[in-house]
Amino acid sequence: MARDISGFLHMKKATASDSDIAEEWDEIEKLYERKLWHQLTTKLVGFVKHESFSSGGLLELYHGFIADFETKIKPLSLVDIILAVSKEITDKEEAIKFIQKTEEKVASNQEAKLMCQTAVTVMQLELSQLPEVKAGIETIGEALDAIDGITPVHAVYYDVSSKYYKKCADHAAYYRDALRYLGCMELDDIPAGEQLERAFHLSLAALLGEGVYNFGELLAHDILDSLKGTEKQWVVELLFAFNTGDLEKFESLRPKWSQQPDLVDNYNKLSRKIRLLCFMELIFNRHAHDRTISFSTIATAAQVPLPEVEHLVMKALSLGLVRGSIDQVSQEVTMTWVQPRVLDISQVSSLHNRMEVWCKDIISTVHLVKDEMPELVSQLSS
C-alpha cells in the first residue's frame, strides 16, 4: 500500500503544537522532496529525540514516513532511529520483534547488527529472560572481541552484561564489566544519582568478588568522588583498608559495614581476603634482599594463629598473588615476587623510599669498586 508522504507531512505541519516544530517538519519535507537522503537522515537522528515526542508519535512517524525510504538510510543511523522509536512500544516482546526486523535489514553491517542484538538483550534482561540474556552476552562479546577499538556498542554491551552479572550475584564478573563500562563513558554523561549507585555497588563487588585482589583501578577512578560526604563514604575507606591489608581499619569500620547485609553474610570471605592482602603488603614493604619472613612475623601482621600461617601462604601461592617457597623446618617463607598492583599514595611513597635506598646502595658499590680497582688490576697483572 503506497504511503501518502506529502499528505502526512502537510498534516504534521498543520497540527504542530508550535512554530518551531512546524519549521522542523517543513525542513524535513523539503529534504525529502529533494531526495537529500544524507541530510534527511542526519536531521531525523536528532528529530526523533525531540521533546515533542515525549508523549508519543514516533511510531506514527516511522510507519507514516521513515519506513518509505529506510533502505536509503545508513545502517547505523537507521538503528539509532529505530531504537528511539522502539521505546514507544510498551509491550517489550513486541519491541524485541520490531528491533529484530531491523536487525535483518542491517545484517550486512556488523556494528549495526550488534547494536540491534545488544538492544534486544537489554529488553530481555528487563523481562528477566536470563538464559536468553546469557546467550546474547556470549554471542555479542565474541563479536566485539574481533573489533578493533571502542564502538558505541561497547558501552551498552558492558552496561547490560554488568547488570546481568549483578542480578546473578557474580561479583567478580560484575566488577570487571562495570569498570569496562566506565572506561567507555565520560563520567559527566552519567547522572549524579547513577554515579553514586554505581560507585557503591562497584565497591561492594570489589570487596566480595572472588579473585579480586587489586582495587587500584577503582580507587583511582573519579566515580568514587560521588560517595564523598554521603552516608556511604565508609565503603571507600573500607576499600583503602583492604588495598593495604589494614586489619585495624577494617575492624574500626565494623559499625558501618555491619549494616550492609551482604558484607555481614560474607564476613569469613572478607576476613580471609584482607589477611591475604595484608600478607602481600608485608612482602611489598620489605626490601628485595629481605624477603625471608618468619611464620611468627606473618602471624602477628595478619593476625592469624601460628598454625594457620602455612595455610595462608599456600593460599596466596595457589592464587598467584605471590611466588616463593616455604621452609617448614625453619618456619620461614622466602618470597621472590608479589602480584603487581595499582598503588595508592602511601604505597608509592614507600616504594620511593626503597628506591632511594637502592640508589644509595648502587652508588656505594660503585665507589667501592673504584677504590678497589688499582689493587685488582695489580693482582691481575701479576
C-alpha positions in Angstrom: 0.0 0.0 0.0 1.5 3.3 -1.1 2.0 5.9 1.5 0.8 9.5 1.0 4.1 11.1 2.3 3.2 14.6 1.2 -0.2 14.4 2.9 1.4 13.0 6.0 4.0 15.8 6.2 1.4 18.5 5.4 -0.8 17.2 8.2 2.1 17.1 10.7 3.0 20.7 9.9 -0.6 21.9 10.2 -1.1 20.2 13.6 2.3 21.2 15.0 2.0 22.5 18.6 4.2 25.5 17.9 6.0 27.3 15.1 9.4 25.8 16.0 8.2 22.2 15.5 6.3 23.3 12.3 9.6 24.6 10.9 11.2 21.2 11.7 8.5 19.4 9.7 8.8 21.9 6.8 12.6 21.3 6.6 12.1 17.5 6.7 9.6 17.8 3.8 12.0 19.9 1.7 14.8 17.4 2.2 12.6 14.5 1.3 11.3 16.2 -1.8 14.9 16.9 -3.0 15.9 13.4 -2.1 18.8 14.6 0.1 18.9 11.3 2.0 22.1 12.0 3.9 20.9 15.4 5.2 17.5 14.0 5.9 19.0 11.1 7.9 21.1 13.5 9.9 18.0 15.6 10.6 15.9 12.6 11.6 18.5 11.1 14.0 18.2 14.3 16.1 14.5 14.9 15.4 13.3 11.5 16.9 14.8 12.7 20.2 12.8 16.0 20.2 10.9 16.7 23.3 7.6 17.0 21.3 7.7 13.2 21.0 7.8 12.7 24.8 4.1 11.9 24.8 4.2 9.7 21.7 4.2 10.0 17.9 7.4 8.2 17.0 5.6 5.0 15.8 3.3 7.1 13.6 6.4 8.9 12.2 8.1 5.6 11.4 5.1 3.9 9.7 3.8 7.0 8.0 7.2 8.4 6.8 10.5 6.7 7.6 9.5 3.2 6.5 9.1 4.6 3.0 12.8 5.2 2.5 14.6 3.3 5.3 16.6 1.4 2.7 18.3 4.7 1.8 19.4 5.4 5.4 22.8 4.2 6.5 22.5 1.1 8.8 24.0 2.7 11.9 21.7 5.7 11.6 18.7 3.6 10.9 19.3 1.5 14.1 19.7 4.8 16.1 16.3 5.9 14.8 14.7 2.5 15.3 15.9 2.3 18.9 14.4 5.6 19.7 11.1 4.5 18.1 11.1 1.2 19.9 11.0 2.9 23.3 7.4 3.9 22.5 6.3 0.2 22.2 5.1 -0.7 25.7 5.0 -4.4 25.1 8.6 -5.5 25.4 8.1 -8.7 23.4 6.7 -6.6 20.5 9.6 -4.1 20.8 12.0 -7.0 20.6 10.4 -8.2 17.4 10.4 -4.7 16.0 14.2 -4.4 16.6 14.9 -7.9 15.3 13.2 -7.0 12.0 15.6 -4.1 11.7 18.5 -6.4 12.5 17.6 -8.4 9.4 17.7 -5.2 7.3 21.1 -4.2 8.5 22.7 -7.6 8.7 25.5 -6.6 6.3 26.8 -4.1 8.7 28.4 -5.7 11.7 28.2 -2.8 14.1 24.6 -2.0 13.3 23.7 -5.7 13.7 25.4 -5.8 17.1 23.6 -2.6 18.2 20.3 -4.4 17.5 21.4 -7.5 19.3 22.5 -5.5 22.3 19.2 -3.6 22.5 17.3 -6.9 22.4 19.5 -8.2 25.2 18.7 -5.1 27.3 15.0 -5.8 26.9 15.3 -9.5 27.7 17.1 -8.5 30.9 14.2 -6.2 31.8 11.9 -9.2 31.2 14.2 -11.4 33.4 14.8 -13.8 30.5 18.2 -14.7 31.9 19.1 -17.7 29.7 18.4 -15.6 26.6 20.5 -12.7 28.1 23.4 -15.1 28.9 23.4 -16.4 25.3 23.2 -12.8 23.9 26.1 -11.6 26.1 28.3 -14.5 25.0 27.5 -14.0 21.3 27.9 -10.3 21.3 31.0 -10.5 23.4 32.8 -12.8 20.9 31.9 -10.5 18.1 33.1 -7.4 19.9 36.4 -9.1 20.7 37.1 -9.2 17.0 36.5 -5.5 16.5 39.5 -3.1 16.9 38.9 -0.1 19.1 35.8 1.1 21.1 32.5 1.4 19.3 29.1 2.8 20.7 28.1 -0.8 21.1 30.7 -1.4 23.8 29.2 0.9 26.4 25.7 -0.5 26.0 27.1 -4.1 26.0 29.2 -3.7 29.2 26.2 -1.9 30.8 23.8 -4.8 30.2 26.4 -7.5 30.9 27.3 -5.9 34.2 23.7 -5.7 35.2 23.2 -9.3 34.3 26.1 -10.4 36.4 24.8 -8.2 39.3 21.5 -10.0 39.1 23.3 -13.3 39.1 25.4 -12.2 42.1 28.6 -12.8 40.2 30.5 -10.1 41.9 33.8 -10.6 40.1 32.2 -10.5 36.6 30.1 -7.5 37.6 33.2 -5.7 38.8 35.1 -6.4 35.6 32.4 -5.3 33.2 31.1 -2.4 35.3 34.7 -1.0 35.2 34.8 -1.6 31.4 31.5 0.3 31.0 33.0 3.3 32.8 36.0 3.1 30.5 33.7 3.6 27.6 31.9 6.6 29.1 32.6 10.2 30.0 31.7 10.5 33.7 29.8 13.7 33.1 27.5 11.8 30.8 26.3 9.7 33.8 23.7 11.3 36.0 24.9 12.1 39.6 22.5 9.7 41.2 23.5 6.9 39.0 27.2 7.7 39.6 26.7 7.2 43.4 24.8 4.0 42.9 27.4 2.6 40.5 30.3 3.6 42.8 28.7 1.9 45.8 27.9 -1.3 44.0 31.3 -1.4 42.4 32.9 -1.0 45.8 30.9 -3.9 47.2 31.7 -6.1 44.2 35.4 -5.4 44.6 35.3 -6.5 48.2 33.1 -9.6 47.6 34.5 -10.6 44.1 36.2 -14.0 44.0 39.7 -13.5 42.8 39.6 -9.6 43.0 42.7 -8.6 45.0 43.6 -5.4 43.1 41.3 -2.4 43.8 43.7 0.2 42.3 41.8 0.9 39.1 38.6 1.6 41.1 40.4 3.6 43.8 41.9 5.8 41.1 38.6 6.4 39.3 36.8 9.8 39.8 33.5 8.0 40.2 34.3 7.4 43.9 34.1 11.1 44.4 30.3 10.8 44.2 30.4 9.0 47.6 32.3 11.8 49.4 30.2 13.5 52.0 27.5 10.9 51.8 26.4 8.2 54.3 28.1 5.7 52.1 31.6 7.2 52.2 32.7 4.4 54.5 32.8 1.9 51.7 35.7 3.9 50.1 37.6 3.9 53.4 37.0 0.2 53.6 38.4 -0.3 50.1 41.6 1.6 51.0 41.8 -0.6 54.2 41.7 -3.7 52.0 44.1 -2.3 49.4 46.8 -2.0 52.1 45.7 -5.0 54.2 44.9 -2.7 57.2 43.1 -5.1 59.6 42.8 -2.4 62.3 40.9 -0.1 59.9 38.7 -3.0 58.9 37.7 -3.6 62.4 37.2 0.1 63.2 34.8 0.4 60.3 32.7 -2.6 61.6 29.9 -0.4 62.9 29.5 0.9 59.3 29.9 -2.2 57.1 28.0 -4.4 59.6 24.8 -2.6 58.4 25.4 -4.0 54.9 23.8 -7.5 54.9 25.9 -9.0 52.1 29.1 -7.9 53.8 28.0 -9.4 57.1 26.9 -12.6 55.4 30.3 -12.9 53.8 32.4 -11.9 56.8 34.6 -15.1 56.7 35.4 -14.5 53.0 36.2 -10.9 53.7 38.4 -11.8 56.6 40.4 -14.3 54.5 40.8 -11.7 51.7 42.1 -8.9 53.8 44.6 -11.2 55.5 45.9 -12.3 52.1 46.2 -8.6 51.2 47.9 -8.0 54.5 50.5 -10.7 53.6 51.0 -9.2 50.2 51.6 -5.8 51.7 54.0 -7.2 54.2 56.1 -8.6 51.3 55.7 -5.4 49.3 57.1 -3.3 52.1 60.3 -5.3 52.5 63.5 -4.8 50.6 64.4 -7.2 47.8 67.2 -8.6 49.9 65.0 -9.1 52.9 62.2 -11.3 51.6 62.7 -14.2 54.0 59.9 -13.8 56.6 59.3 -15.9 59.7 56.0 -17.6 60.4 55.7 -15.5 63.6 56.1 -12.2 61.8 53.3 -13.2 59.4 51.1 -14.4 62.2 51.5 -11.1 64.0 50.9 -8.9 60.9 48.0 -10.9 59.5 46.5 -11.6 63.0 46.2 -15.4 62.5 47.2 -18.2 64.8 50.8 -19.5 64.1 49.5 -23.0 63.0 47.4 -21.2 60.2 50.3 -19.3 58.7 51.3 -22.0 56.3 47.8 -22.4 55.0 47.6 -18.6 54.5 50.9 -18.6 52.5 49.8 -21.7 50.5 46.6 -19.9 49.6 48.4 -16.9 48.4 50.7 -19.1 46.3 47.9 -21.0 44.8 46.0 -17.8 43.8 49.1 -16.5 42.1 49.3 -13.5 44.4 52.9 -14.3 45.4 55.8 -16.6 44.4 58.3 -18.2 46.6 58.9 -21.2 48.9 58.0 -22.4 52.4 60.6 -23.8 54.8 58.6 -25.8 57.3 61.6 -26.8 59.3 62.9 -23.3 60.0 59.3 -21.9 60.0 60.1 -19.3 57.3 59.0 -18.3 53.8 61.1 -16.8 51.1 59.1 -14.7 48.6 60.6 -13.7 45.3 57.6 -11.9 43.7 54.3 -10.2 44.7 51.5 -9.5 42.2 51.7 -6.0 40.7 49.0 -3.7 41.9 48.0 -0.1 41.2 49.4 1.7 44.3 47.8 4.4 46.4 49.9 7.5 47.5 51.2 5.9 50.7 52.3 2.8 48.8 54.0 4.9 46.1 55.8 6.9 48.9 57.0 3.6 50.4 58.3 2.5 47.0 60.0 5.8 46.5 61.8 5.5 49.8 63.1 2.0 48.9 64.2 3.2 45.5 66.3 5.9 47.3 67.9 3.3 49.5 68.6 1.1 46.4 70.2 4.0 44.6 72.4 4.8 47.6 73.5 1.1 47.7 74.4 1.2 44.0 76.4 4.4 44.4 78.2 2.9 47.4 79.0 -0.2 45.4 80.3 1.9 42.5 82.6 3.8 44.9 83.8 0.6 46.5 84.7 -0.9 43.1 86.6 2.3 42.1 88.6 2.2 45.3 89.5 -1.4 44.8 90.3 -1.1 41.1 94.1 -0.3 41.4 94.6 -3.3 43.7 92.5 -5.6 41.5 94.5 -4.5 38.3 97.8 -5.1 40.1 96.8 -8.6 41.2 95.6 -9.4 37.7 98.8 -8.1 36.1 101.0 -10.2 38.4 
